[in-house]
Amino acid sequence: MSNKLLENKVLVAYQSQTGNTKKVAQSIYKALPEPKEIKPFQEVESLEDYDLAFLGFPVHGSGPNPKARSYLETNTAGKQIALFITHAAPEDAPEIPEIIQRFRDATTEAEVLDVFHCQGQLSGIVKTVMRFAPDPQIREWARTDNSKGQPDASRLEKASVFAKGVMLRQKNPVQLEQMVKE
């Protein structure tokens, strides 16, 4: 059996404007066995060279922004992917399942193995805009924002555990052995 058959080439690609999603991407990357690569998604020409891709995006307007949606719709068909998403809301906020579904909906042709999401720090610019929103609920959310310092160490550790879990489900013998040794 050739080495190629024993090793899945894994990509961690991300879109990050404030650094939150990049931090999660780095935690996922560190948890993965070789061979692996990490890069911003705009540097990824194709997923064809990868057996598995961890793709990460921030939430914009309750879902993927237009560039993220386009990327997911046009580049993931026939691929195994795991999504990771950052948002300013607490993980148990009632709107989160619907937001996650919007990301899943953009990947209808892919096999989504799992989805990780966590709170990231709300950008100052967005928070300022929210303070002047016509919707009183949005203004209140900006006033009571508790996202400062997120994602914290415990959330980044959860991202690492998520990545290892996805790899364990892949059941690749060489990479499993490498993960056990680490």
C-alpha positions as CSV (number, residue, x, y, z in Angstrom):
1,M,0.0,0.0,0.0
2,S,1.4,3.4,-1.0
3,N,2.0,6.2,1.5
4,K,-0.5,8.3,-0.4
5,L,-3.3,5.9,0.5
6,L,-2.3,6.0,4.2
7,E,-2.2,9.8,4.6
8,N,-5.0,12.2,4.1
9,K,-3.7,15.7,3.1
10,V,-5.6,18.1,5.3
11,L,-6.2,21.8,4.7
12,V,-7.2,24.4,7.3
13,A,-8.5,27.5,5.4
14,Y,-10.1,30.5,7.0
15,Q,-11.5,34.0,6.5
16,S,-10.7,36.3,9.4
17,Q,-11.1,40.1,9.6
18,T,-10.6,40.7,13.3
19,G,-8.4,37.7,14.2
20,N,-11.0,35.5,15.9
21,T,-11.4,32.9,13.2
22,K,-7.6,32.9,12.6
23,K,-7.1,32.0,16.3
24,V,-9.5,29.1,16.0
25,A,-7.8,28.0,12.7
26,Q,-4.4,27.9,14.4
27,S,-5.8,25.8,17.2
28,I,-7.3,23.3,14.8
29,Y,-4.1,23.2,12.7
30,K,-1.9,22.5,15.7
31,A,-4.1,19.5,16.7
32,L,-3.9,17.9,13.2
33,P,-1.4,15.3,12.1
34,E,0.8,15.8,9.1
35,P,0.5,16.3,6.1
36,K,-1.4,19.5,6.7
37,E,-1.5,23.1,5.5
38,I,-3.0,26.3,6.8
39,K,-3.8,29.4,4.8
40,P,-6.4,32.2,4.3
41,F,-9.1,30.9,2.0
42,Q,-8.4,33.5,-0.6
43,E,-5.0,31.8,-1.1
44,V,-6.6,28.5,-1.8
45,E,-7.0,27.9,-5.5
46,S,-8.8,24.6,-5.2
47,L,-9.6,21.9,-2.7
48,E,-8.7,19.2,-5.2
49,D,-5.3,18.4,-3.6
50,Y,-6.9,17.8,-0.2
51,D,-8.7,14.8,1.2
52,L,-10.2,16.9,4.0
53,A,-10.7,20.6,4.5
54,F,-11.4,22.5,7.7
55,L,-13.0,25.7,6.5
56,G,-13.6,28.6,8.9
57,F,-15.5,31.8,8.6
58,P,-16.9,34.6,10.8
59,V,-20.7,35.2,10.9
60,H,-21.8,38.4,9.1
61,G,-25.4,39.4,9.1
62,S,-26.6,36.1,10.6
63,G,-24.8,33.9,8.2
64,P,-21.8,33.7,5.8
65,N,-20.8,36.9,4.0
66,P,-21.2,36.9,0.2
67,K,-17.5,35.9,-0.4
68,A,-17.8,33.0,2.1
69,R,-21.1,31.8,0.6
70,S,-19.7,32.0,-2.9
71,Y,-16.6,30.1,-1.9
72,L,-18.6,27.3,-0.1
73,E,-21.0,27.0,-3.0
74,T,-18.4,26.8,-5.8
75,N,-15.4,25.0,-4.1
76,T,-16.7,22.3,-1.9
77,A,-18.7,20.0,-4.2
78,G,-17.7,16.4,-3.7
79,K,-15.3,17.2,-0.8
80,Q,-15.2,16.2,2.8
81,I,-15.2,19.3,4.9
82,A,-15.5,20.4,8.5
83,L,-16.7,23.9,9.2
84,F,-15.7,26.2,12.0
85,I,-17.5,29.4,12.6
86,T,-17.0,32.4,14.9
87,H,-19.7,34.7,16.1
88,A,-20.1,37.4,18.8
89,A,-23.1,35.7,20.5
90,P,-22.7,33.2,23.3
91,E,-22.7,29.6,22.1
92,D,-26.1,28.9,23.6
93,A,-27.9,31.9,21.9
94,P,-31.2,30.8,20.4
95,E,-30.3,32.1,16.9
96,I,-27.1,30.0,16.6
97,P,-28.6,26.8,15.1
98,E,-30.2,28.8,12.3
99,I,-26.9,30.6,11.6
100,I,-25.1,27.3,11.4
101,Q,-27.7,26.0,9.0
102,R,-27.1,28.9,6.7
103,F,-23.4,27.9,6.4
104,R,-24.5,24.2,5.9
105,D,-26.9,25.3,3.2
106,A,-24.1,26.9,1.2
107,T,-22.3,23.5,1.1
108,T,-25.1,21.4,-0.3
109,E,-22.7,19.4,-2.6
110,A,-20.1,18.7,0.1
111,E,-20.0,16.1,2.8
112,V,-20.0,18.2,6.0
113,L,-18.4,16.0,8.6
114,D,-19.0,18.3,11.6
115,V,-19.4,22.0,12.5
116,F,-17.6,23.8,15.3
117,H,-18.7,27.2,16.5
118,C,-17.6,29.5,19.2
119,Q,-17.9,33.1,20.4
120,G,-15.4,35.6,19.2
121,Q,-14.9,39.2,20.2
122,L,-17.3,41.6,18.5
123,S,-15.4,44.2,16.5
124,G,-15.5,47.7,17.8
125,I,-16.8,49.1,14.5
126,V,-19.7,46.6,14.4
127,K,-20.5,47.3,18.1
128,T,-20.6,51.1,17.4
129,V,-23.0,50.6,14.4
130,M,-25.2,48.3,16.5
131,R,-25.5,51.0,19.2
132,F,-27.3,53.2,16.7
133,A,-29.4,50.5,15.0
134,P,-33.1,51.1,14.6
135,D,-33.9,47.8,16.3
136,P,-34.0,48.1,20.1
137,Q,-33.0,44.5,20.5
138,I,-29.8,45.1,18.5
139,R,-29.0,48.2,20.5
140,E,-29.5,46.2,23.8
141,W,-27.2,43.4,22.5
142,A,-24.5,45.9,21.8
143,R,-24.9,47.5,25.3
144,T,-24.7,44.1,27.0
145,D,-22.0,42.5,24.8
146,N,-19.9,40.0,26.7
147,S,-17.6,38.9,23.9
148,K,-14.4,40.7,25.0
149,G,-11.4,38.5,25.0
150,Q,-13.1,35.7,23.0
151,P,-12.2,33.2,21.8
152,D,-10.5,32.4,25.1
153,A,-8.2,29.5,25.9
154,S,-11.1,27.1,26.8
155,R,-12.8,27.8,23.4
156,L,-9.5,27.3,21.6
157,E,-9.0,24.0,23.4
158,K,-12.5,22.9,22.3
159,A,-11.5,23.7,18.7
160,S,-8.5,21.4,19.1
161,V,-10.7,18.6,20.5
162,F,-13.1,19.2,17.6
163,A,-10.3,18.7,15.1
164,K,-9.1,15.5,16.7
165,G,-12.6,14.2,16.8
166,V,-13.1,14.8,13.1
167,M,-9.8,13.0,12.3
168,L,-10.7,10.1,14.5
169,R,-13.9,9.6,12.5
170,Q,-11.7,9.6,9.4
171,K,-10.0,6.4,10.8
172,N,-6.8,6.9,8.9
173,P,-4.3,4.4,10.5
174,V,-1.1,6.4,10.0
175,Q,-2.5,9.7,11.1
176,L,-4.3,8.1,14.1
177,E,-1.0,6.6,15.2
178,Q,0.7,10.0,14.9
179,M,-2.1,11.7,16.9
180,V,-1.8,9.1,19.7
181,K,1.9,9.7,20.0
182,E,1.4,13.5,20.4
